[in-house]
């Protein structure tokens, strides 16, 4: 066991971490407007002057796990109109493809306990083009690409600073901080570097008037006291002036009202940029920054060293030694994680993927009841808030460290994203992965009716039910790592909550009781012909191939968990039988054997489609070839012979269906036929339907890209789908990345790209099929090539294609960087990886959120074909 693995057994090592958000403005939690317009209630321009209610943001920020005290860096290049305290980006209405961060920063390293962390921010030496970025993106349409910071040419002459921020813990409260600034330009350049401390404002809301204090600043030592943290000190090796103000709203600037506070949150900014008298001459406050006014020669660097500790006498004699130890320990930890230590590029990508996942942890604080009612220390909220978004989720009360999709673009948890995050996180921190899945099912998250909260913009929306899948996969991984001893407490604890959630789905999302599920949005963005959350004017509703398939998969996931628990508690045999029954009826409904004799399988095309159901019970299939029709592949599970033979109740129920409902039994693949390896396959797809779907999926003219499986078939590039419903024309056509339609809102921004979580589940399903069918079952891959592969070989082919997005090609280029030559060839860019939300289905270019290491972090597992 290496040093970091030992530390993982001591939770105190996670007391401090990268739990500060990359963006707090424009979030629902901070929105107290009447109309729910979060993006305009607090804008980027307002953010420097507004004290937040629920959380904090910063550059390379850290805080304690209750976010009492935060530390981050601020910068000023002497030319910008404001100091750089937060990452700039466009709000949802401003961007031509929704919200979008307009900065270049990278999460380079982190251990799971955050004993060592490293991040990089690229700060231009010339004036940051705030207005140009807004105006140009406003001018562009959805048919145009996003206009990014690097497109302005501001980095072309290397007139920028590389600012590396590193943290190394000597102990849980003794944190060493190293800031290394490189001048990449050909001339000396001036810069203000401001390491900044501040307390989250907990005193302005009318509940607790306790106000902590930061004071002093003499001899390079700043005093910090909070009743929950005790006495701490920030030591600065290079002494400089410490500037103080308060983390309080500047009401005069924002609302033309004097609240009696003199030294506001933006006081340091106004003093540095304008020379204003806005810092406290008494050297005390709730926010403080050490102001290093420096000049760095061309191509040179400068290092600043600081130490946050509980000892006023700590110095810097052991600073470099401690840093060296922590870096070495981080290297040792990841050496034990890498599957192929000889492939340097794969190791680099994997380590940065894990780093991004660990840096995307965030302190997430939300009390919906308090948020709706407002605070006694603030103006009474408008009456319209009584029926504001999330008003049916008043029980939701969170104050936890949660894995976020992207701390700038999605700085709030999303239920199905989180399930995918936990899969790679389990590789490096099993306890944290388990904790995250359990957390979402706790009673202060899960609705009393059994629904899981979807995401902050609408907790009542529906995400695909993938949590049982994540729970089972993590359980299996943990069991294998512990010599076959599984954590049944974890499995059983969460299983009961998932059964409640399953019941919610059955009761709420099967409108006609025919085992065909609606679901709604289901995270599919612009992949539908129309908004899948919206009921059409004449009362039609959409019966969803994906919603129904997700439920078939959910049934099998819960069945599989029940069979595992039944090994030690026979009461679970009944539960396994129950979920097998659910699965059978869903399969029948999808396969034209429902009560209305219509299903979602189209025999002529050999594909699954969504179906529009009319009030008179008539229907029409929406013949769009999208991943909606491939998701039935996920409803697959392999059971060992003993799982059935050792469970009499389950075995008898399966026998009953075989004898009494052969029409249904005949639709389920191979569940009553033991393979040569003693396995049984329970799948929504019998062999011929699976082959039909794979024929489309592996066709390079349809779904198969050089970089994985597209979300929408390329067939629709030349054959757009069109339908007339009550005189209204709807349509959809293939676009390889960003959507050209604003029908579903500014952030529903994709149609046909490569999407990591779906590719991961496709590959996982292929491996399950292979476990049953073995090497002799082969399909043509690619379709029409004349080359046949078994299903494991097909899975490996997809692994390879997805990995190509990140790996260097024979020219040394990474497809995710597209045609940007600076990122492809510059030594200070080319090996810093961005983990985008999705990837162009034609060329592998990254698009969408640029730091969504959450589910794109699945590449950490995909790179090595780990099964």
C-alpha positions in Angstrom: 0.0 0.0 0.0 1.5 3.3 -1.1 1.3 6.5 1.0 -1.7 8.0 -0.7 -3.7 4.8 -0.4 -2.9 4.8 3.3 -4.1 8.4 3.6 -7.4 7.5 2.0 -8.3 5.6 5.2 -8.2 8.9 7.1 -11.0 11.3 6.1 -9.3 14.2 7.8 -7.0 14.5 4.9 -10.0 15.6 2.8 -10.9 18.5 5.1 -9.4 20.9 2.6 -9.8 20.5 -1.1 -10.7 22.2 -4.4 -14.3 22.7 -3.3 -14.6 26.2 -4.5 -16.8 26.6 -7.6 -15.5 28.0 -10.8 -18.7 30.0 -11.2 -21.4 31.0 -8.7 -23.0 33.8 -10.6 -25.9 32.9 -12.9 -26.9 29.9 -10.8 -30.4 29.1 -9.5 -29.3 29.2 -5.9 -28.3 32.8 -6.1 -31.4 33.8 -8.1 -34.0 35.7 -6.1 -35.8 37.3 -9.1 -39.5 37.2 -9.7 -39.2 35.7 -13.1 -36.5 33.0 -12.5 -34.0 34.6 -14.8 -30.8 33.4 -13.0 -28.5 34.5 -15.7 -29.4 38.2 -15.3 -30.1 38.3 -11.6 -26.4 38.1 -11.0 -24.2 38.7 -14.0 -20.4 38.4 -14.4 -20.2 42.2 -14.1 -22.1 42.1 -10.8 -20.2 39.2 -9.4 -17.2 41.1 -8.1 -19.6 43.3 -6.1 -22.2 40.8 -4.9 -21.8 38.7 -1.7 -23.1 35.3 -2.5 -25.7 33.5 -0.3 -24.9 29.9 -1.0 -21.3 29.4 -2.2 -18.1 30.9 -3.5 -16.1 31.0 -6.7 -12.4 31.6 -7.5 -9.4 30.7 -9.7 -7.5 27.6 -8.6 -9.5 27.9 -5.4 -9.5 25.7 -2.3 -11.6 25.7 0.9 -12.5 23.6 3.9 -15.3 21.2 3.5 -17.8 23.5 5.1 -16.5 26.4 3.0 -15.9 28.7 5.9 -12.6 29.9 4.5 -11.6 30.1 0.9 -8.2 30.7 -0.8 -7.7 31.5 -4.5 -5.5 33.6 -6.8 -6.3 36.9 -8.4 -4.3 38.6 -11.2 -4.0 42.0 -13.0 -2.0 42.6 -16.1 -2.2 46.5 -15.7 -4.5 46.7 -18.7 -7.7 45.0 -17.9 -10.7 47.0 -16.6 -11.0 44.6 -13.6 -8.7 42.3 -11.8 -9.1 38.6 -12.7 -10.7 37.0 -9.7 -13.0 34.6 -11.6 -13.2 32.9 -14.9 -15.1 34.9 -17.5 -17.7 33.4 -19.8 -21.0 34.0 -21.6 -24.4 33.4 -20.0 -26.9 31.1 -21.7 -28.6 34.0 -23.6 -25.3 35.5 -24.7 -23.7 32.4 -26.3 -24.7 31.2 -29.8 -24.6 27.7 -28.4 -25.5 28.5 -24.8 -23.3 29.3 -21.8 -19.6 29.0 -22.4 -16.5 29.7 -20.4 -14.1 32.0 -22.3 -10.8 31.2 -20.6 -8.0 28.7 -20.9 -7.3 26.7 -17.7 -6.4 23.1 -17.0 -6.6 20.7 -14.1 -3.2 18.9 -14.3 -3.0 16.8 -11.2 -4.5 15.8 -7.9 -4.4 12.9 -5.5 -7.8 11.7 -4.1 -7.1 13.2 -0.7 -5.8 16.4 -2.4 -2.5 15.9 -0.6 -1.0 17.3 -3.9 -2.8 19.3 -6.6 -1.8 21.3 -9.6 -3.7 23.6 -12.0 -2.7 26.0 -14.8 -4.3 29.3 -15.9 -3.2 31.1 -19.1 -3.6 34.9 -18.5 -3.1 37.3 -21.5 -0.7 40.2 -21.0 -2.8 42.4 -23.3 -6.2 43.6 -22.4 -8.7 40.7 -22.0 -11.2 41.0 -24.9 -14.4 40.9 -22.8 -16.5 43.0 -25.1 -15.2 41.3 -28.3 -16.1 37.9 -27.0 -19.6 39.0 -26.1 -20.2 40.9 -29.3 -18.8 38.3 -31.7 -20.7 35.4 -30.2 -23.9 37.6 -30.2 -23.3 38.2 -33.9 -22.9 34.5 -34.7 -25.8 32.1 -35.3 -26.3 28.5 -34.3 -24.9 27.5 -37.7 -21.5 29.1 -36.7 -18.9 27.8 -34.3 -18.4 29.4 -30.9 -15.9 32.2 -30.8 -13.3 31.3 -28.2 -10.6 33.2 -26.4 -7.9 31.6 -28.5 -9.7 32.7 -31.7 -9.0 36.3 -30.8 -5.3 35.8 -31.5 -4.4 37.0 -28.0 -2.0 34.1 -27.5 -0.5 34.1 -31.0 2.6 36.1 -30.1 3.0 34.3 -26.7 2.2 37.5 -24.9 0.7 35.7 -21.9 1.5 34.3 -18.5 1.3 30.6 -17.6 0.2 30.7 -13.9 0.7 27.3 -12.2 -0.9 26.9 -8.8 0.2 23.9 -6.7 -0.9 22.7 -3.3 0.9 20.2 -1.0 -0.4 19.2 2.4 2.0 18.6 5.3 -1.0 17.8 7.5 -4.7 18.3 7.3 -4.5 22.0 8.3 -1.0 22.7 7.1 -1.1 23.5 3.4 1.8 24.6 1.3 1.0 26.8 -1.7 3.3 27.4 -4.7 2.4 29.9 -7.4 4.8 29.8 -10.4 4.4 32.4 -13.1 6.0 32.0 -16.5 6.3 35.0 -18.9 6.0 33.2 -22.3 6.5 36.5 -24.2 9.6 38.1 -25.8 9.6 41.1 -23.5 9.5 41.8 -19.8 5.9 42.1 -18.5 4.3 43.6 -15.4 1.7 41.7 -13.3 -0.1 42.0 -10.0 -0.4 38.5 -8.3 -2.9 38.5 -5.4 -3.2 35.4 -3.3 -6.6 36.0 -1.7 -8.3 34.7 1.5 -11.9 35.3 2.3 -14.7 34.0 4.5 -18.0 32.8 3.0 -20.6 35.4 4.1 -22.7 33.6 6.7 -23.6 36.7 8.7 -25.8 38.9 6.4 -28.8 36.7 6.2 -30.4 37.1 9.6 -29.6 33.8 11.2 -26.1 34.2 12.8 -24.4 37.5 13.2 -21.0 35.9 14.1 -18.4 37.5 11.9 -14.9 35.9 11.6 -11.9 38.0 11.1 -8.7 38.3 9.0 -6.2 40.7 10.4 -2.5 41.8 10.6 -0.4 41.2 7.6 2.9 42.3 9.2 6.1 40.4 8.7 4.5 38.3 6.0 2.1 36.6 8.4 -1.7 37.2 8.3 -3.9 36.1 11.1 -7.2 34.2 10.4 -9.8 33.3 13.0 -13.1 31.4 12.6 -14.9 29.8 15.5 -15.3 26.6 13.6 -11.7 26.5 12.2 -9.8 28.0 15.1 -6.7 30.1 14.7 -4.9 29.8 11.3 -2.1 31.8 9.8 -1.1 32.6 6.2 2.7 32.9 5.8 4.1 34.6 2.8 7.8 34.0 2.1 8.0 37.2 -0.1 6.7 40.0 2.0 4.3 42.5 0.4 1.4 44.7 1.3 -1.8 43.0 2.5 -5.1 44.6 1.4 -8.3 44.2 3.4 -11.9 44.6 2.7 -15.2 42.7 3.6 -17.0 40.0 1.7 -20.1 42.3 1.6 -22.3 43.5 -1.2 -21.5 46.9 -2.7 -25.1 48.0 -2.7 -24.1 51.5 -3.9 -22.7 50.1 -7.2 -25.3 47.5 -7.8 -28.5 49.1 -6.4 -27.7 52.8 -5.8 -28.3 52.3 -2.1 -25.9 52.9 0.8 -26.1 50.0 3.3 -23.5 51.5 5.6 -20.6 49.1 4.6 -17.5 51.0 3.5 -15.1 48.3 2.4 -17.0 46.1 0.1 -16.2 42.8 -1.7 -14.9 44.7 -4.7 -12.7 47.0 -2.5 -9.4 45.4 -3.5 -10.4 45.5 -7.2 -11.2 49.2 -7.0 -8.1 50.0 -5.1 -5.7 48.1 -7.4 -7.3 49.2 -10.7 -8.4 52.8 -9.8 -6.4 53.7 -6.7 -9.7 54.1 -4.8 -9.9 54.5 -1.1 -11.7 51.2 -0.7 -9.4 49.1 1.5 -9.5 49.1 5.3 -6.6 51.1 6.7 -7.0 49.2 10.0 -5.8 46.0 8.2 -8.8 43.9 9.2 -11.7 42.4 7.4 -13.3 39.2 6.0 -11.4 39.3 2.8 -7.7 39.9 2.3 -5.1 39.7 -0.6 -1.4 39.9 -0.6 -0.5 42.3 -3.4 2.7 41.2 -5.3 3.4 43.9 -7.9 6.0 42.2 -10.0 7.9 42.3 -13.3 9.0 39.1 -15.0 11.7 39.2 -17.7 11.1 37.6 -21.1 10.9 33.8 -21.1 11.6 33.8 -17.4 9.6 32.7 -14.3 9.0 33.7 -10.7 7.9 31.6 -7.8 5.8 32.7 -4.8 5.6 30.5 -1.8 2.9 30.6 0.9 1.8 28.4 3.8 -1.7 28.2 5.4 -1.2 26.6 8.8 -2.3 26.6 12.5 1.2 27.6 13.7 2.3 31.2 13.7 6.0 30.1 13.7 6.0 27.8 10.6 8.5 28.8 8.0 9.7 27.7 4.6 12.9 25.6 5.5 11.1 22.3 4.8 8.8 23.7 2.0 10.6 22.2 -1.0 11.2 18.9 0.8 7.5 18.5 1.6 6.5 19.4 -2.0 9.0 16.9 -3.4 7.6 14.1 -1.1 4.0 14.8 -2.1 4.8 14.9 -5.8 6.7 11.6 -5.5 3.8 10.1 -3.6 1.4 11.2 -6.3 3.6 9.6 -9.0 3.7 6.4 -7.0 -0.1 6.4 -6.5 -0.8 6.8 -10.2 1.9 4.3 -11.2 -0.2 1.7 -9.3 -3.3 2.9 -11.2 -1.9 2.8 -14.8 -2.6 -0.3 -16.7 0.1 0.4 -19.3 3.0 2.2 -17.7 4.9 2.1 -20.9 2.5 4.3 -22.9 3.4 7.8 -21.8 0.7 9.5 -23.7 -2.1 7.3 -22.3 -0.7 7.8 -18.8 -0.7 11.6 -19.3 -4.3 11.6 -20.6 -5.6 9.3 -17.8 -3.9 11.3 -15.1 -5.3 14.6 -16.3 -8.7 12.9 -16.6 -8.6 11.9 -13.0 -7.2 15.3 -12.0 -10.2 17.0 -13.7 -12.6 14.7 -11.9 -11.0 15.4 -8.5 -10.8 19.2 -9.1 -14.5 19.2 -10.1 -15.5 18.4 -6.5 -17.5 21.3 -5.1 -19.1 22.4 -1.8 -22.8 22.4 -2.8 -25.1 24.2 -0.4 -28.8 24.5 -1.0 -31.8 24.7 1.2 -34.8 25.0 -1.2 -37.3 26.0 1.6 -35.1 28.8 2.8 -34.3 29.8 -0.8 -38.0 30.1 -1.6 -38.9 31.9 1.6 -36.0 34.3 1.6 -33.9 35.3 4.6 -34.9 37.5 7.5 -31.9 39.7 7.0 -32.7 40.4 3.4 -35.7 42.1 1.6 -38.8 39.9 1.3 -38.7 38.0 -2.0 -41.4 38.6 -4.6 -44.7 36.7 -4.2 -44.1 34.9 -7.5 -41.4 32.9 -5.9 -44.0 30.8 -4.0 -44.4 28.9 -7.3 -40.9 29.3 -8.5 -38.9 26.4 -10.0 -38.2 23.6 -7.6 -41.1 24.8 -5.3 -42.1 21.1 -5.0 -38.7 20.2 -3.6 -38.8 22.0 -0.3 -37.3 19.0 1.5 -34.1 19.3 -0.5 -31.4 20.5 1.9 -27.7 19.9 0.9 -24.4 20.9 2.4 -22.0 18.4 0.9 -19.0 17.9 -1.2 -20.3 16.7 -4.5 -18.8 15.7 -7.9 -19.9 18.3 -10.4 -20.1 17.9 -14.2 -18.2 21.1 -14.8 -17.6 23.7 -12.1 -18.1 26.6 -14.6 -20.8 25.5 -17.0 -22.6 23.0 -14.7 -21.6 24.0 -11.1 -24.5 21.9 -9.7 -25.0 18.2 -9.4 -26.9 16.3 -12.1 -28.3 12.9 -11.2 -27.2 10.9 -14.1 -24.0 12.7 -14.7 -23.1 11.8 -11.1 -23.7 8.1 -11.7 -21.2 8.1 -14.6 -18.6 10.1 -12.6 -18.5 7.4 -9.9 -17.3 4.7 -12.4 -13.8 6.1 -12.9 -13.7 7.7 -9.5 -14.1 4.2 -8.0 -10.8 3.4 -9.6 -8.9 5.9 -7.4 -11.3 6.5 -4.4 -13.8 3.7 -3.9 -15.2 5.2 -0.7 -15.9 8.6 -2.3 -17.6 6.9 -5.3 -19.9 4.9 -3.0 -20.6 7.9 -0.8 -21.7 9.9 -3.8 -24.2 7.3 -4.9 -25.6 6.9 -1.4 -25.9 10.6 -1.0 -28.3 11.1 -3.9 -30.7 8.6 -2.3 -30.6 10.1 1.2 -34.0 11.5 2.4 -32.8 15.2 2.1 -32.1 14.6 -1.6 -34.6 12.0 -2.8 -38.2 13.2 -2.9 -40.7 11.6 -0.5 -42.5 10.2 -3.6 -39.3 8.3 -4.6 -38.1 10.6 -7.4 -34.4 11.5 -7.6 -33.5 15.2 -8.1 -32.4 15.7 -11.7 -30.4 18.9 -11.7 -30.6 22.4 -10.2 -32.5 24.1 -13.0 -35.4 21.7 -12.5 -35.0 19.1 -9.8 -38.4 17.7 -11.0 -37.1 16.8 -14.5 -36.2 13.3 -15.3 -32.7 11.9 -16.0 -32.2 8.3 -17.2 -32.2 5.8 -14.3 -28.6 4.7 -14.5 -27.8 4.7 -10.8 -28.5 0.9 -10.3 -26.1 0.3 -13.1 -23.4 2.4 -11.4 -24.0 0.8 -8.0 -23.7 -2.7 -9.5 -20.6 -2.0 -11.5 -18.9 -0.3 -8.5 -19.9 -3.2 -6.2 -18.3 -5.7 -8.7 -15.1 -3.6 -8.9 -14.9 -3.4 -5.1 -15.6 -7.1 -4.7 -12.9 -8.1 -7.2 -10.4 -5.8 -5.4 -11.2 -7.5 -2.1 -10.7 -11.1 -3.1 -14.4 -11.8 -3.8 -15.8 -10.2 -0.6 -18.4 -7.7 -1.6 -19.7 -4.7 0.4 -23.2 -6.0 0.8 -24.0 -3.2 3.3 -23.5 -0.6 0.6 -25.4 -2.7 -1.9 -28.4 -3.4 0.3 -28.5 0.1 1.7 -28.9 1.7 -1.6 -31.0 -1.1 -3.2 -34.0 -0.3 -1.1 -33.9 3.4 -2.1 -33.6 2.4 -5.7 -36.7 0.2 -5.4 -38.6 3.3 -4.3 -37.3 5.2 -7.3 -38.3 2.4 -9.6 -41.8 2.5 -8.2 -41.9 6.2 -8.9 -41.1 5.6 -12.5 -43.7 2.9 -12.9 -46.4 5.1 -11.3 -45.5 8.5 -12.9 -44.0 7.8 -16.2 -46.2 5.1 -17.7 -49.1 7.3 -18.7 -51.4 4.6 -20.0 -50.2 1.7 -17.9 -49.0 -0.2 -20.9 -45.4 -0.5 -19.8 -44.3 2.1 -22.4 -42.5 4.9 -20.6 -42.4 8.6 -21.5 -39.7 10.1 -19.3 -39.5 13.4 -21.1 -36.2 15.2 -21.7 -34.0 12.4 -20.4 -30.8 14.4 -21.1 -31.2 13.9 -24.9 -31.1 17.6 -25.7 -31.8 18.4 -29.4 -31.9 14.8 -30.5 -35.7 14.7 -30.8 -38.0 16.2 -33.4 -39.6 18.4 -30.8 -39.2 19.1 -27.1 -39.7 15.7 -25.4 -40.8 17.5 -22.2 -43.7 19.3 -23.9 -47.2 17.9 -24.4 -48.4 18.8 -27.9 -51.5 21.1 -28.3 -54.0 18.3 -29.1 -53.0 16.1 -26.2 -50.5 13.8 -27.9 -47.7 12.4 -25.8 -44.4 10.7 -26.8 -43.8 7.1 -25.9 -40.1 6.8 -25.8 -37.9 4.0 -27.0 -35.1 5.3 -24.7 -37.3 5.9 -21.7 -38.7 2.4 -22.0 -35.3 0.8 -22.6 -33.8 2.6 -19.6 -36.6 1.1 -17.5 -35.9 -2.4 -19.0 -32.3 -1.8 -18.1 -33.2 -0.6 -14.6 -35.3 -3.8 -14.1 -32.3 -6.0 -15.0 -29.9 -3.9 -12.8 -32.2 -4.4 -9.8 -32.7 -8.0 -10.7 -29.0 -8.6 -10.7 -28.5 -6.8 -7.4 -31.3 -8.9 -5.9 -29.8 -12.2 -7.0 -26.5 -11.1 -5.4 -28.2 -10.2 -2.1 -30.2 -13.5 -2.2 -27.0 -15.4 -1.8 -27.1 -14.5 1.9 -30.8 -13.5 2.4 -33.3 -15.7 0.6 -36.0 -13.0 0.9 -34.4 -11.3 -2.1 -35.5 -14.2 -4.3 -39.0 -12.8 -4.4 -37.6 -9.4 -5.3 -35.5 -10.8 -8.2 -38.6 -12.6 -9.5 -40.6 -9.3 -9.3 -38.0 -7.4 -11.4 -37.8 -10.2 -13.9 -41.6 -9.9 -14.3 -41.3 -6.1 -14.8 -38.7 -6.7 -17.5 -40.7 -9.3 -19.3 -43.8 -7.1 -19.6 -41.7 -4.1 -20.8 -40.1 -6.3 -23.5 -43.6 -7.4 -24.6 -44.8 -3.8 -24.8 -41.8 -2.7 -26.8 -42.2 -5.7 -29.1 -45.7 -5.2 -30.4 -47.3 -7.4 -27.7 -48.8 -4.7 -25.5 -52.5 -4.3 -24.9 -52.8 -2.0 -27.9 -50.8 -4.5 -30.1 -48.4 -1.7 -31.0 -44.8 -1.4 -29.9 -41.7 0.5 -30.6 -39.9 -2.0 -32.8 -40.3 -1.4 -36.5 -40.1 -4.7 -38.3 -39.6 -3.1 -41.7 -36.6 -1.0 -40.7 -35.3 -3.3 -38.0 -35.0 -0.5 -35.5 -36.6 1.0 -32.4 -38.3 4.4 -32.7 -40.2 6.8 -30.4 -43.9 6.7 -31.0 -46.4 9.6 -30.9 -49.6 8.5 -29.1 -52.8 10.3 -29.9 -55.8 10.8 -27.5 -57.9 8.3 -29.6 -55.1 5.7 -28.9 -53.8 5.9 -32.5 -50.1 6.3 -32.9 -47.3 7.1 -35.4 -43.7 6.1 -35.2 -41.1 9.0 -35.3 -38.7 7.3 -37.7 -35.5 9.1 -36.6 -32.5 6.9 -36.4 -30.8 8.1 -33.2 -29.2 6.7 -30.1 -32.8 6.5 -28.8 -33.1 3.3 -30.9 -29.7 1.9 -29.7 -30.4 2.2 -26.0 -32.3 -1.2 -26.0 -28.8 -2.7 -26.2 -28.3 -1.6 -22.6 -31.1 -3.8 -21.3 -28.9 -6.8 -21.0 -27.7 -8.9 -18.1 -25.7 -12.1 -17.8 -26.5 -14.5 -14.9 -24.4 -17.4 -13.8 -26.2 -20.7 -13.7 -26.1 -20.7 -9.9 -27.9 -17.4 -9.8 -31.0 -19.2 -11.1 -30.6 -22.8 -9.9 -29.9 -21.7 -6.3 -33.0 -19.4 -6.2 -36.1 -21.7 -6.4 -38.6 -18.8 -6.4 -36.8 -17.0 -9.2 -36.4 -20.2 -11.1 -40.1 -21.1 -10.8 -41.2 -17.7 -11.9 -39.0 -18.0 -15.0 -40.4 -21.4 -15.7 -44.0 -20.1 -15.3 -43.4 -17.4 -18.0 -41.8 -20.0 -20.3 -44.9 -22.3 -20.0 -47.8 -19.8 -19.5 -46.6 -16.8 -21.6 -44.5 -18.3 -24.4 -45.3 -15.3 -26.5 -43.4 -13.1 -24.0 -40.7 -15.6 -23.2 -39.8 -16.0 -26.9 -38.9 -12.3 -27.0 -36.3 -12.5 -24.3 -32.9 -13.6 -25.4 -31.6 -16.9 -24.2 -32.6 -16.6 -20.6 -33.6 -20.3 -20.4 -30.7 -21.5 -22.5 -27.4 -22.2 -20.6 -24.3 -21.3 -22.5 -21.2 -23.6 -22.6 -19.7 -21.5 -19.9 -22.7 -21.9 -17.6 -24.3 -18.5 -18.2 -27.8 -17.2 -19.0 -28.5 -14.1 -21.1 -31.5 -11.9 -20.2 -31.8 -9.3 -22.8 -34.4 -7.1 -24.5 -32.9 -8.3 -27.8 -32.9 -11.7 -29.3 -30.0 -12.3 -31.7 -31.6 -11.2 -34.9 -32.8 -7.8 -33.4 -29.4 -7.3 -31.9 -27.7 -7.9 -35.2 -30.1 -5.5 -36.9 -29.3 -2.7 -34.5 -25.6 -3.5 -34.8 -25.8 -3.4 -38.5 -26.9 0.3 -38.3 -24.6 1.1 -35.4 -21.5 -0.2 -37.1 -22.3 1.4 -40.4 -19.9 4.3 -41.1 -22.7 5.9 -43.2 -24.9 5.8 -40.2 -23.7 5.8 -36.6 -20.1 4.6 -36.7 -17.5 7.4 -36.7 -13.8 7.2 -36.7 -14.1 8.4 -33.1 -17.0 6.3 -31.8 -20.8 6.1 -32.1 -22.6 9.2 -33.2 -25.8 10.3 -31.4 -27.7 10.7 -34.6 -27.3 8.7 -37.8 -25.4 10.5 -40.6 -28.1 9.1 -42.8 -30.1 12.2 -41.8 -27.5 14.5 -43.4 -29.0 13.8 -46.8 -32.3 12.5 -45.6 -33.7 14.9 -43.0 -36.7 13.6 -41.1 -39.8 15.7 -41.4 -43.3 15.3 -39.9 -46.5 17.4 -39.9 -48.4 17.4 -36.6 -51.7 19.3 -36.6 -50.4 21.6 -39.3 -47.1 22.3 -37.6 -43.9 21.1 -39.3 -41.2 19.5 -37.3 -37.9 18.1 -38.6 -34.4 17.0 -37.7 -31.2 16.6 -39.7 -27.7 15.4 -38.8 -25.2 17.9 -37.5 -21.9 16.5 -36.3 -21.5 18.6 -33.2 -23.4 21.7 -32.0 -27.1 21.9 -32.9 -28.5 24.3 -35.4 -31.8 24.5 -33.6 -32.7 26.7 -30.6 -36.0 24.9 -30.1 -35.1 23.4 -26.7 -33.3 26.4 -25.2 -29.9 27.9 -25.4 -28.0 25.1 -23.7 -29.6 22.2 -25.5 -26.8 22.4 -27.9 -26.0 19.1 -29.7 -27.5 16.6 -32.1 -25.1 14.2 -33.7 -21.8 14.1 -31.8 -19.8 11.5 -30.0 -21.0 11.3 -26.4 -18.8 9.5 -23.9 -21.3 8.0 -21.5 -23.4 6.4 -24.3 -20.3 5.0 -26.0 -19.3 3.6 -22.6 -22.6 1.8 -22.1 -22.6 0.5 -25.6 -19.2 -1.0 -25.1 -20.2 -2.4 -21.7 -23.3 -4.1 -23.3 -21.1 -5.6 -26.0 -18.9 -7.2 -23.4 -22.0 -8.7 -21.7 -23.3 -10.1 -24.9 -19.8 -11.6 -25.6 -19.7 -13.2 -22.1 -22.7 -15.2 -23.2 -22.2 -15.8 -26.9 -18.5 -16.2 -26.9 -16.0 -15.9 -29.7 -18.1 -17.7 -32.3 -20.9 -15.1 -32.5 -19.6 -12.5 -35.1 -20.9 -9.5 -36.8 -19.6 -7.4 -39.7 -17.6 -4.4 -38.5 -17.7 -2.0 -40.1 -20.9 -2.9 -41.9 -20.2 -3.6 -45.5 -16.5 -4.1 -45.0 -16.5 -7.9 -45.3 -14.6 -8.0 -42.0 -16.2 -10.0 -39.2 -15.5 -9.7 -35.5 -16.8 -11.2 -32.3 -18.5 -8.8 -29.9 -15.4 -8.3 -27.7 -13.4 -7.4 -30.8 -16.2 -4.9 -31.7 -16.0 -3.4 -28.2 -12.2 -3.1 -28.5 -12.7 -1.4 -31.9 -15.0 1.1 -30.3 -12.6 1.6 -27.4 -9.8 2.4 -29.9 -12.0 4.8 -31.9 -13.1 6.7 -28.8 -9.5 6.9 -27.5 -8.4 8.4 -30.8 -10.1 11.6 -29.8 -7.4 12.2 -27.2 -4.4 10.4 -28.5 -1.8 11.9 -30.8 -2.2 10.8 -34.4 0.7 10.0 -36.8 1.2 13.7 -37.3 1.3 14.4 -33.5 -2.1 16.0 -33.5 -5.0 15.3 -31.1 -8.4 15.3 -32.8 -10.1 17.0 -29.9 -8.2 20.2 -30.6 -9.6 20.4 -34.2 -7.7 22.6 -36.6 -6.3 24.9 -33.9 -2.6 24.8 -34.6 -1.5 26.6 -31.4 -3.1 23.8 -29.3 -1.8 21.1 -31.6 1.8 22.1 -31.8 2.8 24.6 -29.2 4.8 22.9 -26.4 3.0 24.9 -23.8 -0.4 23.8 -25.1 -0.3 20.5 -26.8 -0.1 18.2 -23.8 -2.7 20.1 -21.7 -5.9 18.2 -22.2 -9.4 19.6 -22.2 -12.3 17.1 -21.5 -15.2 18.4 -23.5 -18.9 17.7 -23.1 -19.1 16.0 -26.5 -17.1 15.6 -29.7 -17.7 16.2 -33.4 -19.0 13.1 -35.0 -17.0 13.7 -38.2 -13.5 14.8 -36.9 -13.4 14.3 -33.2 -13.2 18.0 -32.3 -14.2 18.8 -28.7 -17.3 20.9 -28.3 -19.7 22.1 -25.5 -18.5 22.5 -21.9 -14.7 22.3 -22.0 -14.1 21.0 -18.5 -16.8 18.3 -18.3 -14.3 15.8 -16.9 -17.3 14.3 -15.1 -18.6 11.8 -17.6 -15.9 12.5 -20.2 -13.6 11.3 -17.5 -14.8 7.9 -18.5 -12.0 8.0 -21.0 -9.7 7.2 -18.0 -11.2 3.7 -18.0 -11.7 3.4 -21.8 -8.0 4.0 -22.6 -7.1 0.6 -21.2 -10.0 -1.5 -22.2 -10.4 -2.4 -18.5 -13.0 -5.2 -18.1 
